[in-house]
Amino acid sequence: MMNNLMLMILFNIFISFFFLLLNYMISKKKMLMREKNSSFECGFDSFISSRLPFSIHFYLISILFLIFDVEIILLFPLINSLNLLNYYNWLFSSLMVLIILYLGLEYEKNEGSLKWFI
C-alpha cells in the first residue's frame, strides 16, 4: 500500500517536472527577451506601462463568484446527510448554511461590491 502511494507520488512529480521542462524548451517568451517586450520611448524610461490596466471591479466580482460557488458546493454533502440525520436536524443545519450564505450576500451588497454598473 505504501509502495503504491510512493510510486504514484513520484510519478506525479516526474510528470510535473517533465511538463515544466517541456514548457521551458518550447516557450517563445524567454527571460532574455525581457527588453524586447518592454515599451521603447527613445531610450528614456517609459511614461506609462505597456500593459493595459483592467478594472478591479470585475476582479472582485470574479472572487465573489468563486467564494459563493465554493459555498454552494459545500451544500452537496447535506443531501447525503439526509439519510443520517432526522428531518428536523437536517432542516436546521441546511437552513443555517443557507442563512450564512444569504448574510454574506447581503453584506457584499451593502458594501457595494455587487454594483453591476460603475
PATORFI-244849 format. One record per residue (C-alpha): residue in three letters; z, y, x. Coordinates in nm, 3 decimals. Layout:
% PATORFI-244849
<vokol><type>ALA</type><Z>Z</Z><Y>Y</Y><X>X</X></vokol>
...
% end
This chain:
% PATORFI-244849
<vokol><type>MET</type><Z>0.000</Z><Y>0.000</Y><X>0.000</X></vokol>
<vokol><type>MET</type><Z>0.097</Z><Y>0.245</Y><X>0.272</X></vokol>
<vokol><type>ASN</type><Z>-0.202</Z><Y>0.148</Y><X>0.486</X></vokol>
<vokol><type>ASN</type><Z>-0.442</Z><Y>0.214</Y><X>0.199</X></vokol>
<vokol><type>LEU</type><Z>-0.286</Z><Y>0.553</Y><X>0.137</X></vokol>
<vokol><type>MET</type><Z>-0.306</Z><Y>0.638</Y><X>0.506</X></vokol>
<vokol><type>LEU</type><Z>-0.670</Z><Y>0.532</Y><X>0.519</X></vokol>
<vokol><type>MET</type><Z>-0.756</Z><Y>0.745</Y><X>0.216</X></vokol>
<vokol><type>ILE</type><Z>-0.582</Z><Y>1.050</Y><X>0.365</X></vokol>
<vokol><type>LEU</type><Z>-0.757</Z><Y>1.005</Y><X>0.700</X></vokol>
<vokol><type>PHE</type><Z>-1.090</Z><Y>0.952</Y><X>0.526</X></vokol>
<vokol><type>ASN</type><Z>-1.044</Z><Y>1.272</Y><X>0.323</X></vokol>
<vokol><type>ILE</type><Z>-0.952</Z><Y>1.468</Y><X>0.634</X></vokol>
<vokol><type>PHE</type><Z>-1.255</Z><Y>1.329</Y><X>0.817</X></vokol>
<vokol><type>ILE</type><Z>-1.490</Z><Y>1.418</Y><X>0.530</X></vokol>
<vokol><type>SER</type><Z>-1.341</Z><Y>1.769</Y><X>0.508</X></vokol>
<vokol><type>PHE</type><Z>-1.390</Z><Y>1.835</Y><X>0.878</X></vokol>
<vokol><type>PHE</type><Z>-1.739</Z><Y>1.687</Y><X>0.862</X></vokol>
<vokol><type>PHE</type><Z>-1.841</Z><Y>1.929</Y><X>0.587</X></vokol>
<vokol><type>LEU</type><Z>-1.680</Z><Y>2.222</Y><X>0.770</X></vokol>
<vokol><type>LEU</type><Z>-1.873</Z><Y>2.135</Y><X>1.084</X></vokol>
<vokol><type>LEU</type><Z>-2.194</Z><Y>2.088</Y><X>0.886</X></vokol>
<vokol><type>ASN</type><Z>-2.144</Z><Y>2.427</Y><X>0.720</X></vokol>
<vokol><type>TYR</type><Z>-2.086</Z><Y>2.592</Y><X>1.056</X></vokol>
<vokol><type>MET</type><Z>-2.403</Z><Y>2.442</Y><X>1.203</X></vokol>
<vokol><type>ILE</type><Z>-2.629</Z><Y>2.516</Y><X>0.903</X></vokol>
<vokol><type>SER</type><Z>-2.486</Z><Y>2.855</Y><X>0.811</X></vokol>
<vokol><type>LYS</type><Z>-2.722</Z><Y>3.150</Y><X>0.853</X></vokol>
<vokol><type>LYS</type><Z>-2.441</Z><Y>3.401</Y><X>0.894</X></vokol>
<vokol><type>LYS</type><Z>-2.296</Z><Y>3.376</Y><X>1.238</X></vokol>
<vokol><type>MET</type><Z>-1.998</Z><Y>3.564</Y><X>1.370</X></vokol>
<vokol><type>LEU</type><Z>-2.221</Z><Y>3.706</Y><X>1.646</X></vokol>
<vokol><type>MET</type><Z>-2.436</Z><Y>3.887</Y><X>1.388</X></vokol>
<vokol><type>ARG</type><Z>-2.150</Z><Y>4.097</Y><X>1.255</X></vokol>
<vokol><type>GLU</type><Z>-2.307</Z><Y>4.417</Y><X>1.390</X></vokol>
<vokol><type>LYS</type><Z>-2.637</Z><Y>4.342</Y><X>1.218</X></vokol>
<vokol><type>ASN</type><Z>-2.465</Z><Y>4.310</Y><X>0.882</X></vokol>
<vokol><type>SER</type><Z>-2.284</Z><Y>4.645</Y><X>0.907</X></vokol>
<vokol><type>SER</type><Z>-2.440</Z><Y>4.970</Y><X>0.790</X></vokol>
<vokol><type>PHE</type><Z>-2.604</Z><Y>5.190</Y><X>1.053</X></vokol>
<vokol><type>GLU</type><Z>-2.600</Z><Y>5.569</Y><X>1.050</X></vokol>
<vokol><type>CYS</type><Z>-2.749</Z><Y>5.697</Y><X>1.376</X></vokol>
<vokol><type>GLY</type><Z>-2.484</Z><Y>5.534</Y><X>1.591</X></vokol>
<vokol><type>PHE</type><Z>-2.191</Z><Y>5.701</Y><X>1.414</X></vokol>
<vokol><type>ASP</type><Z>-1.927</Z><Y>5.526</Y><X>1.208</X></vokol>
<vokol><type>SER</type><Z>-2.044</Z><Y>5.488</Y><X>0.853</X></vokol>
<vokol><type>PHE</type><Z>-1.906</Z><Y>5.723</Y><X>0.589</X></vokol>
<vokol><type>ILE</type><Z>-1.893</Z><Y>5.464</Y><X>0.315</X></vokol>
<vokol><type>SER</type><Z>-1.866</Z><Y>5.090</Y><X>0.308</X></vokol>
<vokol><type>SER</type><Z>-2.189</Z><Y>4.895</Y><X>0.295</X></vokol>
<vokol><type>ARG</type><Z>-2.048</Z><Y>4.679</Y><X>0.019</X></vokol>
<vokol><type>LEU</type><Z>-2.042</Z><Y>4.792</Y><X>-0.341</X></vokol>
<vokol><type>PRO</type><Z>-1.697</Z><Y>4.823</Y><X>-0.500</X></vokol>
<vokol><type>PHE</type><Z>-1.612</Z><Y>4.620</Y><X>-0.806</X></vokol>
<vokol><type>SER</type><Z>-1.392</Z><Y>4.711</Y><X>-1.096</X></vokol>
<vokol><type>ILE</type><Z>-1.035</Z><Y>4.591</Y><X>-1.058</X></vokol>
<vokol><type>HIS</type><Z>-1.014</Z><Y>4.575</Y><X>-1.437</X></vokol>
<vokol><type>PHE</type><Z>-1.242</Z><Y>4.270</Y><X>-1.450</X></vokol>
<vokol><type>TYR</type><Z>-1.040</Z><Y>4.106</Y><X>-1.175</X></vokol>
<vokol><type>LEU</type><Z>-0.721</Z><Y>4.150</Y><X>-1.382</X></vokol>
<vokol><type>ILE</type><Z>-0.893</Z><Y>4.008</Y><X>-1.690</X></vokol>
<vokol><type>SER</type><Z>-1.001</Z><Y>3.701</Y><X>-1.492</X></vokol>
<vokol><type>ILE</type><Z>-0.648</Z><Y>3.649</Y><X>-1.357</X></vokol>
<vokol><type>LEU</type><Z>-0.507</Z><Y>3.677</Y><X>-1.710</X></vokol>
<vokol><type>PHE</type><Z>-0.765</Z><Y>3.428</Y><X>-1.831</X></vokol>
<vokol><type>LEU</type><Z>-0.661</Z><Y>3.180</Y><X>-1.561</X></vokol>
<vokol><type>ILE</type><Z>-0.292</Z><Y>3.220</Y><X>-1.641</X></vokol>
<vokol><type>PHE</type><Z>-0.339</Z><Y>3.168</Y><X>-2.013</X></vokol>
<vokol><type>ASP</type><Z>-0.581</Z><Y>2.883</Y><X>-1.950</X></vokol>
<vokol><type>VAL</type><Z>-0.320</Z><Y>2.700</Y><X>-1.743</X></vokol>
<vokol><type>GLU</type><Z>-0.059</Z><Y>2.764</Y><X>-2.012</X></vokol>
<vokol><type>ILE</type><Z>-0.290</Z><Y>2.617</Y><X>-2.276</X></vokol>
<vokol><type>ILE</type><Z>-0.346</Z><Y>2.310</Y><X>-2.057</X></vokol>
<vokol><type>LEU</type><Z>0.031</Z><Y>2.267</Y><X>-2.043</X></vokol>
<vokol><type>LEU</type><Z>0.024</Z><Y>2.221</Y><X>-2.420</X></vokol>
<vokol><type>PHE</type><Z>-0.169</Z><Y>1.892</Y><X>-2.395</X></vokol>
<vokol><type>PRO</type><Z>0.133</Z><Y>1.680</Y><X>-2.293</X></vokol>
<vokol><type>LEU</type><Z>0.303</Z><Y>1.795</Y><X>-2.613</X></vokol>
<vokol><type>ILE</type><Z>0.051</Z><Y>1.588</Y><X>-2.810</X></vokol>
<vokol><type>ASN</type><Z>0.163</Z><Y>1.270</Y><X>-2.633</X></vokol>
<vokol><type>SER</type><Z>0.529</Z><Y>1.360</Y><X>-2.669</X></vokol>
<vokol><type>LEU</type><Z>0.499</Z><Y>1.340</Y><X>-3.049</X></vokol>
<vokol><type>ASN</type><Z>0.547</Z><Y>0.963</Y><X>-3.019</X></vokol>
<vokol><type>LEU</type><Z>0.857</Z><Y>1.002</Y><X>-2.801</X></vokol>
<vokol><type>LEU</type><Z>1.043</Z><Y>1.275</Y><X>-2.991</X></vokol>
<vokol><type>ASN</type><Z>1.132</Z><Y>1.304</Y><X>-3.352</X></vokol>
<vokol><type>TYR</type><Z>0.930</Z><Y>1.552</Y><X>-3.552</X></vokol>
<vokol><type>TYR</type><Z>1.182</Z><Y>1.839</Y><X>-3.552</X></vokol>
<vokol><type>ASN</type><Z>1.243</Z><Y>1.831</Y><X>-3.176</X></vokol>
<vokol><type>TRP</type><Z>0.868</Z><Y>1.817</Y><X>-3.114</X></vokol>
<vokol><type>LEU</type><Z>0.808</Z><Y>2.107</Y><X>-3.351</X></vokol>
<vokol><type>PHE</type><Z>1.084</Z><Y>2.312</Y><X>-3.186</X></vokol>
<vokol><type>SER</type><Z>0.952</Z><Y>2.254</Y><X>-2.834</X></vokol>
<vokol><type>SER</type><Z>0.593</Z><Y>2.324</Y><X>-2.941</X></vokol>
<vokol><type>LEU</type><Z>0.693</Z><Y>2.645</Y><X>-3.115</X></vokol>
<vokol><type>MET</type><Z>0.894</Z><Y>2.760</Y><X>-2.812</X></vokol>
<vokol><type>VAL</type><Z>0.592</Z><Y>2.714</Y><X>-2.585</X></vokol>
<vokol><type>LEU</type><Z>0.366</Z><Y>2.896</Y><X>-2.832</X></vokol>
<vokol><type>ILE</type><Z>0.617</Z><Y>3.180</Y><X>-2.872</X></vokol>
<vokol><type>ILE</type><Z>0.637</Z><Y>3.223</Y><X>-2.494</X></vokol>
<vokol><type>LEU</type><Z>0.257</Z><Y>3.231</Y><X>-2.483</X></vokol>
<vokol><type>TYR</type><Z>0.245</Z><Y>3.489</Y><X>-2.761</X></vokol>
<vokol><type>LEU</type><Z>0.512</Z><Y>3.707</Y><X>-2.599</X></vokol>
<vokol><type>GLY</type><Z>0.315</Z><Y>3.704</Y><X>-2.274</X></vokol>
<vokol><type>LEU</type><Z>0.003</Z><Y>3.808</Y><X>-2.462</X></vokol>
<vokol><type>GLU</type><Z>0.187</Z><Y>4.092</Y><X>-2.637</X></vokol>
<vokol><type>TYR</type><Z>0.334</Z><Y>4.207</Y><X>-2.306</X></vokol>
<vokol><type>GLU</type><Z>-0.011</Z><Y>4.222</Y><X>-2.148</X></vokol>
<vokol><type>LYS</type><Z>-0.147</Z><Y>4.408</Y><X>-2.450</X></vokol>
<vokol><type>ASN</type><Z>0.135</Z><Y>4.666</Y><X>-2.443</X></vokol>
<vokol><type>GLU</type><Z>0.099</Z><Y>4.706</Y><X>-2.067</X></vokol>
<vokol><type>GLY</type><Z>-0.266</Z><Y>4.800</Y><X>-2.114</X></vokol>
<vokol><type>SER</type><Z>-0.420</Z><Y>4.516</Y><X>-1.918</X></vokol>
<vokol><type>LEU</type><Z>-0.618</Z><Y>4.394</Y><X>-2.215</X></vokol>
<vokol><type>LYS</type><Z>-0.817</Z><Y>4.710</Y><X>-2.279</X></vokol>
<vokol><type>TRP</type><Z>-1.174</Z><Y>4.592</Y><X>-2.308</X></vokol>
<vokol><type>PHE</type><Z>-1.326</Z><Y>4.938</Y><X>-2.277</X></vokol>
<vokol><type>ILE</type><Z>-1.237</Z><Y>5.155</Y><X>-1.981</X></vokol>
% end
